[in-house]
């Protein structure tokens, strides 16, 4: 089963999924930029409606505590748009971890994540369907980030929840895998994020070879890396048989990413990226895997670990 903000659903109900997104978020405490505040609820409804009309059914919302998480809002958005929304338990990375948790060890992180997974987040009864997005810095795993990742691993083994990670500019994906698998997390519970930002193909292949899922989840962010390069890597990975391990999304975090402000919106993968894949003769079966089959599997709670 998959845990959404409105309850559990069967994987076959999940449909086309945006696997790494943000609807209600506030990163301005650290970034100091009002563009990184998404708090316009009617705007969220409008943006989600565009996604739904494009064929989108589900969205993984990875805004956690310290990033502006608002799960009661997510419930309203899901009710008003019919989009299945999955929320998370977790903390992001240094320096976004809330002050009260900056000295925690892995056991304290794990206890917090397990409690939220059982009792609900933010003093609500809304249960998270994923631990995330937990992250590391660029080419560096800071001590608090190591404790955070290991705490997430402990919680994942206990709860069966998947873990969705943040890799800064795509770096240290294999190191994250080693830490999580080393603790006993199943490979089918792990999604290593932002691997489309890493231009070192060998490093991304090493992550794929471990058997985990990866996120091609910053699609459209051409200021970081052109989509054409993403497509070339993706085509190669498909040719090598890794298409059952790849998830797609756009990771929108700014007002300027929304259609109402001139941005591409949450349907950009469906409207812009998928047609490019079809033009390169990617089959409908593989596109179905990328958009539907893979996320339904990746975000299913692994009951055997409970």
N, C-alpha and C positions, 0 to 999 in steps of 0.2 A: 504493500500500500504506500501511497504518497501522502504526506501530511501537508495540507494547505491551511490557510488561515481560517477557512470555513469548515474544516474537518478533513478526514481521510477520504481519498478517492482511489479507485483502481488505476493502475498504470495505463490501461487502454482508454481511460477517460482524459488523459493528460493532453493529448494532441500536440500540435506544433508549439514548441517551447522556446522562449528566449531564456537562455541558461544562466545569464549573469547580468542583472540590471539593478537600477536604483530608481525608485519613484519618489520617495519622500526622504530627503537627505539634507544634511547641513555639515559641510566640511569647513565652514568659514572660521571656526575657532582656531584652526591651524593654518589654513590657506589665506585667510584674511581677504577673501574675494566673494562678494555677494552673488556672483554668477554660480557659485557652488552651493547655493541654498535652493532647494526645491520644496516649496511649501504651499503652492497654489493647488488646492484640492480639485477645484473644477478643471483647472488645466490638466491635472493628472487624469481625470476622467476623459477629457477630450483626447489626450494623447493615447490612452489605452484603447479608446474607441477606434482610432485609426489602426492600431495594431490588430484589434479583433476583426475589423472589416477586411484586413489584408490576409486573414486566415489564422492569426495567432490565437492560441487557446490558453497558454500557460506562461507564467513569468516567475523566475526565481529572483526574489528581492533580497539582496545581500547587504542591506544597510543594517549594521548592528549597533549595539549600545556604544556610544561615543561618536557615532556618525550621524545621529539624528533619527534613530529608529522610531517609528510610530505605527504600531501594529493595529491599533483600533482604526486608524485611517485606512490601512491596507484592507481590513475587513470591509469597510464601506466601499472602497474602490472595487473590490471583487464583487460585492453584491450589485453594484450599479452598472458594471460593465460585463459581467459573466466571465471574466478572465480568471482562471485559477491562479492564485498568488501563493507562493511559498515564502515564508519569512524564516529568519535565522536566529540562532543563538551564537554568540561569539564576540570577539573583539578584533579590530583590524590589524594594526601594526604600530610600532613606535613612530611618531609621537601621538597617534590618535587614540591609544588606549586610555580610558578614563583614569583620572588621578587616583581614585580609590583602589584601582587594580594594578597600579604600576609597580608595586612591590610583591605581587603575588607569585607563588610558585606554581608548578604544574598541577599539584593536587587541589589547590584553591581554584584555579581555572576550571579544572575538571568538575569539581563539586558544583560550581556555578552553572556550567553548561548542562549538567545532568539535571539539576534542580529545575532549570527553565524548561528542559525538554519534558519533564514530568508534570510540572505545575503550571506552566505558562510563562510568558515573558512580560516584563513591565507591569507586574501585578494584575495581569489579565489571565483569562483562561485560554488564550490563543497559544497554541503549541507551535514550536519551530519545526520545520521539515529538513533542516540542514544546519550544520555547524560551519559558520563562515562569516564574511570572508576573512580568513586569518592569513596574515602575511609576513613577509620578510622584506628587508631593505635591499637596495641595489648592491649585489655582490657581497652582501653581509647579512648574517643572522645575528642580531643583537641578543644579549642574554635574556631579556624579557620576551623576545620573540621566540626563542627556543622553548622557554617555559610555556608560552602560549600554545605553540604547536604540540608540544608533548601533552599538555592538558587537554587539547582537542582530541588527541589520539586516545587518551584514556576514556574520555567521554564517548567517543565514537564506538569503541569496543563495548562499552557498557550499554549504550542505547541503540546501536544499529544505525544511527543517523549517518548520512554521507557527510564528508568534509569537502568544502570548496575553498581553495586557497587563492591568495594574491601573491604573484611573483612580480616584484618591481622590475619593469622593463623585460620581463620574461626570464630573469636570472634566478639561479639556484633551484630550479624545478626538481632536479635529481636529488639534491640535498633534502628537499622537503619530502620526496618520496621515501628516501632511505630512513628518515626519522619516523615517518608514519608507519611504514611497513615493519620497521624494526620493532615497533611497540606491539604489533599484531593487528593493525588495521588491514582489512581485506582490500585488495587492489580495486575491487568493484565498488568500494565506498569512497574512493579518492578522486577528486577533480582538481588537477593542477591548473590554475588560471593563467591567463594572459600569455600563453605560449606562442601566440601569433605575433607578439612583440619581439621575440628573440630571433635575431637574424642568423644565429649559429645553428644551422640545421642539425649538426651532430648532437648538440645538447638536447634539442627537442626530440630527436629520435631516441636518445637514451631514456627520456621520460616515457615515450610511447612503448619502448621495448620492455619496460617494467610491468606493463599491463594495465596501468591506471588510465582514467579518462583525462583528456586535456581540453582546455578552453581555447578555441579561436573566438575570443569574446571581446575584442576591442575593434571589431569590424567598423570601418568608416572613419577611424581616427587616423587619417592620412598624415597628420602632422607628426605622428610617431613613426608610422611606417605605411607606405602606399599599399592599398588593397591589392594591387596587381602582384606585389611580392607575396602577400598572404595567399593569394590564389595559386601562385607557382608552388609554394611549399605544400599547400593543401592537396593539389593535384598529385604531387610526388608521394605524399603520405597515403593517399587513396590508392595509388598504383602499388604501393608496398603492402596494402591490405589492412591499413590501420583505420579505415573509415568508421568502424564500430566503436572507436574510442574517442571520437571528436565531437565537441559540443560547440554550437554557434551562438553568438550574442554580440551586443554593441557596447555595453557598459556605459550607459548614459548617466552623467552625474551633474550636468550643468543646465541652467536655463537656456543657454545658447544651443543646446542639443535638441531642444523641443521644436516641433513644427511651428508652433505659434510665435516663436522667436526667430524663425528663419532656419532652424536646424533640420536634420533629417528625420528625427522621430524614431520611435521604437519599432517601426516596421521597416527600417532601412535594410535589414538583412533580407527580408522577404521581397522587398521591391527593388533593391539595388544589387545585392550580392548573389542571391540565388539565380537570377537571370544570367549573370556572368558565368556562373558554374555551368548552367545549361548550355550556354554558348560554347563552352569548352568541352561539351559532350559528356558531362557528368550525368549518370543515369538517374531516372526518377527513384529507383530503388535505393541508391546511395544517398540521394537528397532526403528521402524518407528516414533513413538511418540518422543523418545529421540533425534533422529537425524534430523527429518524433521518437523513434525507437531508442536512440542513445539516451536522451534525457529521461525518458520514462524508466529506463533501467538504472541510470545513475542516481536518480533521486528517490528510488524506492527504498524504504526502510528495510534494512537487512535483519529480519526477525531472528535469524539463527544466532545473532550475536547477543540477543537479550538475555 
